[in-house]
Amino acid sequence: MIRLVTIGTAAAVFAVAGVALVAGRIMQPQPDRGLLTSAAYAADAGAPIYFRDPDGKPFYSLTPKKTVDGRDYRPVRASEEISFDNPDEAPEIMTTDAKSDRKIKFYRNPMGLPDTSPVPKKDSMGMDYIPVYDDEDADDGSIKLSPGKIQRSGVKSEPVELRRIRTLVRAPGTIQLDERRISVVAMRAESFVQKVADVTTGSRVAKGQPLMEIYSAAVSSAAAEYVATITSRTTAGIEPYGRGSRQRLVNLDVPEPVITEMEQNRSVPITIPWSSPRDGIVLQRNAVEGMRAQPGDVLFRIADISQVWATVDVAERDLGNIAVGQSVRFRARSYPGRDFTGVIGVIYPQLNKETRTARVRIELANADLALLPDMYVDVEIDTGTAAPVLSVAESALLDTGSRQAVLVDKGQGRFEPREVKPGRRGDGYVEIRDGLAEGDAVVTSANFLIDAESNLKAALKGFAEPGTMQDGGKAMGARP
């Protein structure tokens, strides 16, 4: 009668040519010690129980055999434990004396079922329960891997360091005029345009520069009244007199230099020269010589573009990382390679329900007038931390959806899963707010392989805890 004795960790059992394999380990067929005497078993222990491919390939034979190129299959004896972790390494010998030096903590089900026993036991199929030793079941929940497996799986670790997490929020936008720097020239009374200066749409004008000459009966009447008041012998020199007439001219939007000239010359001009109210660019010219302008008609529209706005649409998920006063860098598609800077002025208190974005206004200087209204720009808002924070590579973070963890490299092939609280992300790194200390080594590559081993380890530990034998499903799904 042949029975199976398992060596190593168990995951899935399958048979190859009479040899049972468990998670890469061989379950060696051994004669039932109940049927053979101790002497017979000892004598039989040195004989080959099967033969395997000399190159470590998964080919086996119960009888001596040769490869295609004529090499003999390698004999495997009952006392040998062959590991598939590294075929080039010498077989690992597990003698009875060596095992006796290790303390058995409990015995677990060979098929991975949630059942343990403090004493040796067999399952319903007659298979022996697998002993779990103290050094295999660490109390810290860590998992231990052989150096060969670590090297072949590409496990890499990096220390936890203080870094400045640089997170960029990118958004498209357009250049807009500063609403506070736009002026219009319009008549407040019926007028006639007598003459228009050599100013066209797109021309740059300065404050006080003549734009046109107009004739208005209402303006002339108010001007005559004012001049008569200040030149009368009765009212001249009396402060209250003339104030109302002057205010009437101001209400008609007569330029201040024209009123001053009336006071000096003591005369009423036939036409009133109209000048630009600010420095800027003429965006609109509607004035035509000889035209009749009604009250409210816009004759000129002038804007100062030495300072403009950039309006961008920021995604809803990024709104919490930006604030008024933050510095912004952007580039105009018309000037590749040139960077512009500005400051967030306003975050509009309204969200676009269709695009799930909010509009942000950025104020920026445009001294050389390179930026024009409606020009496209690409904005980058740096929302990173001002001071360095503890951080790890993003690849080190294992996210289950409700919990985040990393694998801490404890040295000597042992790895400990540890729950952490992540923060901001950027430049391939993630901030760790709790769970790690500076200098801790975390796994950044092949951590999912170790995580799988750790899940099995946690499940097996759960079986040994009191009160978990009846709830095997929860134990198998537990995470460290």
DAKA-V478450 format. One line per field, one symbol per residue. ss: DSSP state (h for helix, s for strand, l for the rest). A space follows every 10 residues. Layout:
ss: ???
//
This chain:
ss: lsssslllll llssssllss ssllssssss sllllllhhh hhhhlllsss ssllllllls sllllsllll lslsssslls slslllllll lssllhhhhh lllsssssll lllllsslll lslllllsls ssshhhllll llssllhhhh hhhllssssl sssllllsss ssssssslhh hsssssllll ssssssllll lllsslllls ssssslhhhh hhhhhhhhhh hlllllllll llhhhhhhhh hllllhhhhh hhhhhlllll lsssslllls ssssslllll lssllllsss ssslllssss ssssshhhhh hlllllssss ssllllllls ssssssssss ssllllssss ssssslllll lllllsssss ssllllllss ssshhhlssl lllsssssss sllsssssss ssssssllss ssssllllll ssssslhhhh hhhhhhhhhh hhhhllllll lhhhhhhlll
//
